[in-house]
């Protein structure tokens, strides 16, 4: 009788194991992606400089279009990143229209969003896989530095000289962090912008 129970248990385990394996094999590719499979991201040599044709502000803005992210509705790091890019886009638009004071608000708000992002993901990546096959340009340090560069321009136009010193210090710090993680022509363009806005004394 003991031998019969052992055979039954063994048969039951085999049925369960084959059932699990069969279900796993029948899963579609889309279902597997939904459960965390990631697309491979191309790797580059450490000293590779990503050209402006590959990585630029317009591309970053286009990747993050869509429903506006409000700070109270952001729940993931990528929500905060998207919100930061959307605020930056608004600041850039206002800056191009010559609306200095209005442009300051979204640029500073963009940096507040980015502070949350950098608390969890502190390195820039030319291409970051966020889920499934979705890959985005992920440069929170560079975006912060670029925001500070734009704010220096605004502070000069508005006569806020005392704010320029802090913006310069912060901007250069974030720019150096970006260049340590990934080199982009955009970052070197921002570096040149700091040199032009703040010539050495």
C-alpha positions as CSV (number, residue, x, y, z in Angstrom):
1,X,0.0,0.0,0.0
2,X,2.9,2.3,0.8
3,X,4.3,1.6,-2.7
4,X,1.0,2.6,-4.4
5,X,0.9,6.0,-2.6
6,X,4.5,6.7,-3.6
7,X,3.6,6.0,-7.2
8,X,0.5,8.2,-7.1
9,X,2.5,11.1,-5.5
10,X,5.3,10.6,-8.1
11,X,2.7,10.7,-11.0
12,X,1.0,13.7,-9.5
13,X,4.3,15.6,-9.3
14,X,5.1,14.7,-12.9
15,X,1.7,16.0,-14.1
16,X,2.3,19.3,-12.2
17,X,5.8,19.8,-13.5
18,X,4.8,19.1,-17.1
19,X,1.8,21.4,-16.7
20,X,4.0,24.2,-15.5
21,X,6.5,23.7,-18.3
22,X,3.8,23.4,-20.9
23,X,2.2,26.7,-19.8
24,X,5.6,28.5,-19.9
25,X,6.3,27.2,-23.4
26,X,2.9,28.3,-24.6
27,X,3.4,31.9,-23.4
28,X,3.6,34.5,-26.2
29,X,6.6,36.8,-26.7
30,X,4.4,39.8,-25.7
31,X,3.5,38.1,-22.4
32,X,7.2,37.4,-21.6
33,X,8.0,41.0,-22.2
34,X,5.3,42.1,-19.9
35,X,7.0,40.0,-17.2
36,X,10.3,41.7,-17.4
37,X,12.2,40.5,-20.5
38,X,14.3,43.4,-21.7
39,X,15.5,44.3,-25.2
40,X,19.2,44.4,-25.6
41,X,20.8,47.8,-25.6
42,X,23.9,48.4,-27.8
43,X,27.0,49.1,-25.8
44,X,29.7,51.7,-26.7
45,X,33.4,52.1,-25.8
46,X,33.9,54.3,-22.7
47,X,35.4,57.2,-24.7
48,X,32.8,57.1,-27.5
49,X,31.2,60.6,-28.0
50,X,27.6,60.3,-29.1
51,X,27.0,62.9,-31.8
52,X,24.2,65.5,-31.8
53,X,22.5,63.6,-34.6
54,X,22.1,60.7,-32.2
55,X,21.4,62.5,-28.9
56,X,19.9,65.9,-28.7
57,X,17.3,67.9,-26.8
58,X,14.6,67.6,-29.6
59,X,14.9,63.7,-29.5
60,X,14.6,63.7,-25.7
61,X,11.5,65.9,-25.8
62,X,9.9,63.8,-28.5
63,X,10.5,60.6,-26.5
64,X,8.7,62.2,-23.5
65,X,5.6,63.7,-25.2
66,X,2.2,62.7,-24.1
67,X,-0.1,63.2,-21.1
68,X,1.5,65.9,-18.9
69,X,3.0,64.5,-15.7
70,X,2.1,66.4,-12.6
71,X,4.3,66.1,-9.5
72,X,1.4,64.8,-7.4
73,X,0.7,62.0,-10.0
74,X,4.3,60.8,-10.5
75,X,4.8,57.4,-9.0
76,X,7.9,56.0,-10.7
77,X,11.4,57.4,-11.5
78,X,10.5,57.4,-15.2
79,X,7.3,59.4,-14.4
80,X,9.6,62.0,-12.8
81,X,12.0,61.9,-15.7
82,X,9.2,62.4,-18.2
83,X,7.8,65.3,-16.1
84,X,11.2,66.9,-16.0
85,X,11.6,66.7,-19.7
86,X,8.1,68.2,-20.3
87,X,8.8,71.1,-17.9
88,X,12.2,71.7,-19.7
89,X,10.4,71.7,-23.0
90,X,8.0,74.4,-21.7
91,X,10.9,76.4,-20.3
92,X,12.8,76.3,-23.6
93,X,9.7,77.4,-25.5
94,X,9.2,80.4,-23.2
95,X,12.9,81.2,-23.3
96,X,12.8,81.3,-27.2
97,X,9.8,83.6,-27.0
98,X,11.8,86.0,-24.7
99,X,9.5,85.4,-21.7
100,X,12.3,85.4,-19.1
101,X,10.4,85.3,-15.9
102,X,7.8,82.8,-17.1
103,X,10.7,80.5,-18.4
104,X,12.4,80.4,-15.0
105,X,9.5,78.6,-13.4
106,X,9.4,75.4,-15.6
107,X,13.2,75.2,-15.7
108,X,13.4,75.3,-11.9
109,X,10.5,72.8,-11.7
110,X,12.3,70.5,-14.2
111,X,15.3,70.5,-11.9
112,X,13.1,69.6,-8.9
113,X,11.8,66.6,-10.9
114,X,15.3,65.6,-11.8
115,X,16.5,65.7,-8.2
116,X,14.0,62.9,-7.5
117,X,15.3,60.9,-10.5
118,X,18.9,61.3,-9.4
119,X,18.2,60.1,-5.9
120,X,17.5,56.7,-7.4
121,X,19.4,56.6,-10.7
122,X,22.5,58.8,-10.5
123,X,24.2,58.0,-13.8
124,X,23.4,59.2,-17.3
125,X,22.9,56.6,-20.0
126,X,22.9,57.2,-23.7
127,X,20.2,54.6,-24.1
128,X,18.3,53.1,-21.1
129,X,15.9,50.2,-21.4
130,X,12.9,51.1,-19.3
131,X,10.6,48.1,-20.1
132,X,10.0,45.6,-22.9
133,X,11.4,47.0,-26.1
134,X,11.2,50.6,-24.9
135,X,14.6,52.4,-24.9
136,X,15.0,56.1,-24.1
137,X,17.8,58.6,-24.0
138,X,18.3,59.0,-20.2
139,X,20.5,62.0,-19.2
140,X,19.2,63.5,-15.9
141,X,22.6,65.0,-15.0
142,X,23.0,66.6,-18.4
143,X,19.4,68.0,-18.4
144,X,20.0,69.5,-15.0
145,X,23.3,71.1,-16.1
146,X,21.6,72.4,-19.3
147,X,18.7,73.9,-17.2
148,X,21.3,75.7,-14.9
149,X,23.0,77.1,-18.0
150,X,19.6,78.4,-19.3
151,X,18.9,79.8,-15.8
152,X,22.2,81.7,-15.8
153,X,21.1,83.4,-19.0
154,X,17.8,84.3,-17.5
155,X,19.3,85.5,-14.2
156,X,21.6,87.8,-16.2
157,X,18.7,89.3,-18.2
158,X,16.7,89.8,-15.0
159,X,19.6,91.2,-13.0
160,X,19.7,88.4,-10.4
161,X,23.4,88.4,-10.1
162,X,23.5,86.5,-6.7
163,X,21.7,83.5,-8.2
164,X,24.3,83.2,-11.0
165,X,27.0,81.9,-8.7
166,X,25.0,79.1,-7.3
167,X,23.6,78.1,-10.7
168,X,27.2,78.0,-12.1
169,X,28.5,75.8,-9.3
170,X,25.5,73.4,-9.6
171,X,25.5,73.3,-13.4
172,X,29.2,72.5,-13.7
173,X,28.9,69.8,-11.0
174,X,26.0,68.0,-12.8
175,X,27.8,68.4,-16.2
176,X,30.9,66.7,-14.8
177,X,28.8,63.8,-13.5
178,X,27.2,63.5,-16.9
179,X,30.6,63.3,-18.7
180,X,31.9,60.7,-16.2
181,X,28.9,58.5,-17.1
182,X,28.6,59.0,-20.9
183,X,30.2,61.4,-23.3
184,X,27.9,63.3,-25.7
185,X,28.5,66.2,-28.1
186,X,25.5,67.8,-26.4
187,X,27.4,67.8,-23.1
188,X,30.5,69.4,-24.7
189,X,28.1,72.0,-26.2
190,X,26.8,72.8,-22.7
191,X,30.4,73.0,-21.4
192,X,31.2,75.5,-24.1
193,X,28.0,77.4,-23.1
194,X,29.2,77.7,-19.5
195,X,32.6,79.0,-20.7
196,X,30.9,81.6,-22.9
197,X,28.4,82.7,-20.3
198,X,31.0,82.8,-17.5
199,X,34.3,83.8,-19.0
200,X,37.3,83.3,-16.7
201,X,38.3,86.4,-14.7
